[in-house]
């Protein structure tokens, strides 16, 4: 199997897992609102629901970062100003003066 086909299959599997986790979190949307409103979980059940939501958010952020790196080649660390790649920054200052 070609590398791109394997990557596409892995990407689809990751998206499937993320969608399943988001669906679990969405089923408890009202409970999540109450947890946030009250400032945190008060029972073991609420804590489990909060962990499901946190896991879903982490998976989504990880998938989004991987997609950004794949499609936009953003895997390079940027300088503090955000205009240049960190290893191609024209200055060697600790605090970038271009950042405003």
MODELLER restraints for C-alpha pairs under 7 A, 6 or more apart:
rsr = mdl.restraints
at = mdl.atoms
rsr.add(forms.Gaussian(group=physical.xy_distance, feature=features.Distance(at['CA:18:A'], at['CA:56:A']), mean=6.50, stdev=0.5))
rsr.add(forms.Gaussian(group=physical.xy_distance, feature=features.Distance(at['CA:18:A'], at['CA:59:A']), mean=6.03, stdev=0.5))
rsr.add(forms.Gaussian(group=physical.xy_distance, feature=features.Distance(at['CA:18:A'], at['CA:60:A']), mean=6.21, stdev=0.5))
rsr.add(forms.Gaussian(group=physical.xy_distance, feature=features.Distance(at['CA:21:A'], at['CA:56:A']), mean=5.30, stdev=0.5))
rsr.add(forms.Gaussian(group=physical.xy_distance, feature=features.Distance(at['CA:22:A'], at['CA:56:A']), mean=5.48, stdev=0.5))
rsr.add(forms.Gaussian(group=physical.xy_distance, feature=features.Distance(at['CA:25:A'], at['CA:52:A']), mean=5.99, stdev=0.5))
rsr.add(forms.Gaussian(group=physical.xy_distance, feature=features.Distance(at['CA:25:A'], at['CA:53:A']), mean=5.11, stdev=0.5))
rsr.add(forms.Gaussian(group=physical.xy_distance, feature=features.Distance(at['CA:32:A'], at['CA:50:A']), mean=6.74, stdev=0.5))
rsr.add(forms.Gaussian(group=physical.xy_distance, feature=features.Distance(at['CA:35:A'], at['CA:41:A']), mean=5.41, stdev=0.5))
rsr.add(forms.Gaussian(group=physical.xy_distance, feature=features.Distance(at['CA:41:A'], at['CA:47:A']), mean=5.27, stdev=0.5))
rsr.add(forms.Gaussian(group=physical.xy_distance, feature=features.Distance(at['CA:68:A'], at['CA:74:A']), mean=6.13, stdev=0.5))
rsr.add(forms.Gaussian(group=physical.xy_distance, feature=features.Distance(at['CA:69:A'], at['CA:75:A']), mean=5.06, stdev=0.5))
rsr.add(forms.Gaussian(group=physical.xy_distance, feature=features.Distance(at['CA:76:A'], at['CA:85:A']), mean=6.43, stdev=0.5))
rsr.add(forms.Gaussian(group=physical.xy_distance, feature=features.Distance(at['CA:77:A'], at['CA:85:A']), mean=5.95, stdev=0.5))
rsr.add(forms.Gaussian(group=physical.xy_distance, feature=features.Distance(at['CA:77:A'], at['CA:86:A']), mean=5.53, stdev=0.5))
rsr.add(forms.Gaussian(group=physical.xy_distance, feature=features.Distance(at['CA:78:A'], at['CA:84:A']), mean=5.87, stdev=0.5))
rsr.add(forms.Gaussian(group=physical.xy_distance, feature=features.Distance(at['CA:78:A'], at['CA:85:A']), mean=4.25, stdev=0.5))
rsr.add(forms.Gaussian(group=physical.xy_distance, feature=features.Distance(at['CA:78:A'], at['CA:86:A']), mean=4.59, stdev=0.5))
rsr.add(forms.Gaussian(group=physical.xy_distance, feature=features.Distance(at['CA:79:A'], at['CA:85:A']), mean=5.49, stdev=0.5))
rsr.add(forms.Gaussian(group=physical.xy_distance, feature=features.Distance(at['CA:79:A'], at['CA:86:A']), mean=4.15, stdev=0.5))
rsr.add(forms.Gaussian(group=physical.xy_distance, feature=features.Distance(at['CA:79:A'], at['CA:89:A']), mean=6.31, stdev=0.5))
rsr.add(forms.Gaussian(group=physical.xy_distance, feature=features.Distance(at['CA:80:A'], at['CA:96:A']), mean=5.90, stdev=0.5))
rsr.add(forms.Gaussian(group=physical.xy_distance, feature=features.Distance(at['CA:80:A'], at['CA:99:A']), mean=6.77, stdev=0.5))
rsr.add(forms.Gaussian(group=physical.xy_distance, feature=features.Distance(at['CA:81:A'], at['CA:96:A']), mean=6.11, stdev=0.5))
rsr.add(forms.Gaussian(group=physical.xy_distance, feature=features.Distance(at['CA:81:A'], at['CA:98:A']), mean=5.59, stdev=0.5))
rsr.add(forms.Gaussian(group=physical.xy_distance, feature=features.Distance(at['CA:81:A'], at['CA:99:A']), mean=4.32, stdev=0.5))
